[in-house]
Amino acid sequence: MRAAVVKEFGPIESHAVGDLPNPVAGPGQILVTVKAVAVNYVDSLVVTGKYQFLPERPFAPGKLPAGVVSALGPGVSGLKVGDRVLTLAEQGGYAEQVSVDARQCFKLPPSMSFIEAASMALVYDTSWFALRERARLKAGDSVLVLGSTGGVGLATVQLAKAMGARVLAGVSNAAKAPIALEAGADDIIDLSKDNLRDSLREQVYARNAGKGLDLGVDIVIDPVGGDAFDAALRALAWRGRLVVIGFASGRIPSVKANYLLVKNIEVSGLQVSDYRKRMPELMAQCMEEIFSLFEAGKLKPAATATYPLDFFGQALQDIVGRRVNGRIVLLPNS
């Protein structure tokens, strides 16, 4: 089977397309012919050996591929050969086929293409858990999304809006503001302004002027970290919730516990892969709502660039170098 093969952890350019043994569907598993798989920043951490969970080598990277069921293992029910599915495979997507636990697969809505499914995978489920599970969003809440034009950021803007929230989109480049507004943001917070520590809060207060006495936001979703985290923490309303989902800025911030106490605010973290392993029933609820909102026309995947499997290294380099707007999807069987 052709696949992107990682024999030893190392730089992206050290890995190449090669052959891996054909996977088989064991008990409770299905075999999926991969039609599309998103290229994510986390994949670059996996292949370079910098991720917290590392597979045994050799392996093919690639999380949450979408494809067609091509074989059923013993004991599988509820799926059949030919079904179109999104899988929750933690790796193996950069390959022609992958074997997956049948309980970690979800039938695609008829209107959703493989490319759309792959483009939405990982970013929309991450956003759902950040909003629903960690931040406990309810209709009418105000949400500040940092890094709002990235993959998770755009998904969060769309989902928060679909869930009935007022959404403020944080952008570090004013030229990208239209992207966040098109995704459904109600207003923009400019993260490039001087003295971000104060200017972020001033902008939030100005845009929440009609809210009442407490002008802070109820929820902050933060994939950025660094100075943006420090400033956003000061812009939370009483009983506000900030959810940490990444550190794209490169600096991991710290929190003074007395500040949490004085403002009655909370900071939590999200590692979405843990939910796939520990709470599969909640993951099923997540996928059901995402698919339903997609079919209702309330979610629209980001613009997608497609690459053949042979260009997986270039795709990873483009993601790391932020050279592509929107998402990159590999087509292993094109």
NORDAJO-V612053 format. One record per residue. PHI is phi in whole degrees, 0 to 359 (none if undefined). PSI is psi as a letter, one per 30 degrees, with the letter a starting at -180 (NA if undefined). NEAR is the number of other C-alpha atoms within 8 Angstrom. Layout:
{{PHI PSI NEAR} {PHI PSI NEAR}}
This chain:
{{none k 9} {285 k 9} {199 l 14} {283 j 15} {252 k 14} {254 j 13} {271 e 8} {220 k 6} {296 k 9} {180 a 9} {304 l 8} {307 e 11} {291 f 6} {275 f 6} {254 l 12} {215 l 10} {287 k 10} {206 a 8} {242 k 8} {234 l 9} {303 k 5} {297 k 6} {289 l 8} {233 l 6} {272 j 13} {280 a 8} {304 k 8} {77 g 12} {249 l 14} {234 l 16} {258 k 16} {241 k 13} {279 j 11} {283 k 17} {259 e 15} {200 k 14} {211 k 19} {286 k 15} {261 j 13} {243 l 10} {304 e 9} {299 f 7} {297 e 12} {294 e 11} {290 e 10} {295 e 13} {290 f 13} {268 f 11} {80 g 9} {255 g 7} {272 l 9} {287 f 4} {239 j 5} {242 k 7} {287 l 6} {288 k 5} {263 l 7} {281 l 8} {204 l 12} {254 k 13} {285 a 14} {113 j 15} {264 k 14} {56 h 16} {288 l 17} {246 k 16} {182 a 13} {245 k 13} {293 k 15} {247 f 10} {197 l 10} {245 k 12} {276 l 12} {302 k 8} {85 g 6} {274 k 12} {224 l 5} {88 f 4} {228 l 7} {219 l 9} {302 k 9} {101 f 7} {296 k 9} {268 k 10} {223 l 12} {256 k 15} {257 l 11} {253 h 11} {302 k 11} {282 f 8} {205 l 12} {100 f 13} {286 f 16} {277 h 15} {202 l 14} {288 e 13} {218 l 13} {211 k 12} {259 k 11} {219 k 14} {303 k 9} {301 f 10} {287 f 5} {256 g 11} {229 k 11} {228 k 9} {295 k 8} {283 k 10} {300 k 7} {304 e 5} {274 f 5} {263 k 8} {281 l 7} {298 e 10} {294 e 12} {296 e 9} {298 e 12} {294 e 15} {297 e 14} {279 f 11} {299 k 12} {77 e 8} {279 e 10} {285 e 13} {291 e 13} {300 e 11} {296 e 13} {300 e 12} {292 e 12} {297 e 13} {279 e 13} {283 e 9} {272 e 8} {276 e 11} {268 f 11} {54 h 7} {299 k 10} {229 l 8} {306 k 7} {97 f 7} {293 l 12} {258 k 11} {231 k 14} {258 k 12} {253 j 15} {279 l 14} {58 h 13} {288 f 15} {257 g 11} {279 l 8} {300 e 11} {293 e 12} {299 e 14} {295 e 13} {298 e 13} {292 e 14} {302 e 16} {296 e 14} {294 e 12} {300 e 13} {295 e 12} {295 f 10} {274 g 9} {96 g 10} {267 l 14} {268 k 12} {244 k 15} {253 k 14} {256 k 17} {275 k 13} {232 k 16} {268 f 8} {227 j 9} {302 f 8} {294 f 5} {268 f 9} {305 e 11} {302 f 7} {296 e 8} {291 e 15} {294 e 12} {295 e 7} {285 f 10} {121 g 10} {299 k 15} {279 f 9} {199 l 9} {244 k 12} {247 j 11} {275 j 12} {275 g 11} {265 f 9} {293 l 8} {297 l 5} {50 h 6} {304 e 12} {307 e 12} {261 e 8} {293 e 10} {296 e 15} {296 e 13} {299 e 8} {294 e 10} {299 e 14} {299 e 11} {295 e 8} {276 f 8} {255 g 10} {302 f 8} {270 g 5} {281 e 7} {133 a 6} {289 e 4} {264 j 7} {268 g 12} {286 l 12} {269 l 15} {285 e 13} {222 k 15} {238 k 15} {252 k 14} {235 j 14} {264 g 13} {256 e 14} {74 a 17} {60 b 12} {297 e 9} {295 e 12} {298 e 11} {304 e 11} {288 e 13} {293 e 12} {301 e 9} {284 f 8} {261 g 12} {284 k 16} {284 l 12} {303 k 10} {67 g 10} {288 l 12} {231 k 13} {246 k 14} {248 k 15} {270 k 12} {233 g 12} {171 l 8} {223 h 11} {300 f 8} {288 f 7} {101 f 8} {254 k 8} {272 j 7} {280 l 9} {236 l 4} {235 k 5} {275 k 6} {299 f 6} {295 f 6} {292 e 8} {297 e 10} {293 e 8} {298 e 7} {262 g 9} {54 h 9} {247 l 13} {223 k 9} {237 k 8} {230 l 9} {242 l 8} {224 k 11} {241 j 7} {293 f 9} {297 f 7} {297 e 8} {293 e 11} {298 e 11} {275 e 7} {266 e 6} {225 i 9} {299 f 10} {293 e 6} {286 e 8} {297 e 11} {297 e 9} {297 e 8} {301 e 11} {295 e 10} {299 e 8} {290 e 8} {298 e 11} {296 e 10} {295 e 8} {294 e 11} {297 e 10} {295 f 9} {279 f 7} {80 g 7} {266 f 9} {235 k 11} {226 j 8} {303 k 8} {297 l 10} {306 k 7} {234 k 10} {257 k 9} {252 k 8} {233 k 12} {288 l 10} {305 e 14} {298 f 9} {256 g 8} {298 e 12} {296 e 11} {297 e 7} {298 e 11} {296 e 14} {297 e 9} {293 e 10} {292 e 13} {297 e 9} {275 g 6} {54 h 7} {264 f 7} {231 k 9} {278 k 6} {85 a 10} {250 l 13} {246 k 15} {234 k 15} {273 k 14} {242 i 13} {296 f 14} {248 g 7} {287 NA 5}}
